[in-house]
Amino acid sequence: MGLINTIVHYPAQLERRVELREEFLRLGLLEAIEVTSVFLPTFPVLTYSCFQSLRLLGDSGLNTQLDVFLEELEGDKADLSWKSLNIS
């Protein structure tokens, strides 16, 4: 996750950072961050996490990197929307 954040934060251009971050999201990073459960028909009482949430691993360093990724995503999108705002 640290490598992903380094790759995404490297470009100075805001648009490029947003592009890179969105590409990781398209590859399924958000699904890996969130808990996704499916129903097991043979054991109706149980559910199985088909994507083990990265947060459930209990690694504080990893959780920090996940938070950085998501916070920077929101920050860059907000900056991008302000940049595209035409006040004239």
Secondary structure, 3 states (H helix, E strand, C coil): CHHHHHHHHCCCCHHHHHHHHHHHHHCCHHHHHCCEEEECCCCCCCEEEEECCHHHHCCHHHHHHHHHHHHHHHHHHHHHHHHHCCCC
